[in-house]
Amino acid sequence: MARLIPLILIALAVWLWLRARRKTDAYMSSYEAPAPGDGDGDGQDGPRAPAA
């Protein structure tokens, strides 16, 4: 039993770490790649020309 408790704690820590990584990855991918057509309301989609 004394060997089982640290294994359970390590497994729980790894599971929580992987879960946090998955949630962070989902959040970052939704933040970095907006849906098509989601602009700033000016009606233009796609990249803009650089300001001269």
Rosetta blueprint (number, residue, H / E / L):
1 M L
2 A L
3 R L
4 L H
5 I H
6 P H
7 L H
8 I H
9 L H
10 I H
11 A H
12 L H
13 A H
14 V H
15 W H
16 L H
17 W H
18 L H
19 R H
20 A H
21 R H
22 R H
23 K H
24 T H
25 D H
26 A H
27 Y H
28 M H
29 S H
30 S H
31 Y H
32 E H
33 A L
34 P L
35 A L
36 P L
37 G L
38 D L
39 G L
40 D L
41 G L
42 D L
43 G L
44 Q L
45 D L
46 G L
47 P L
48 R L
49 A L
50 P L
51 A L
52 A L
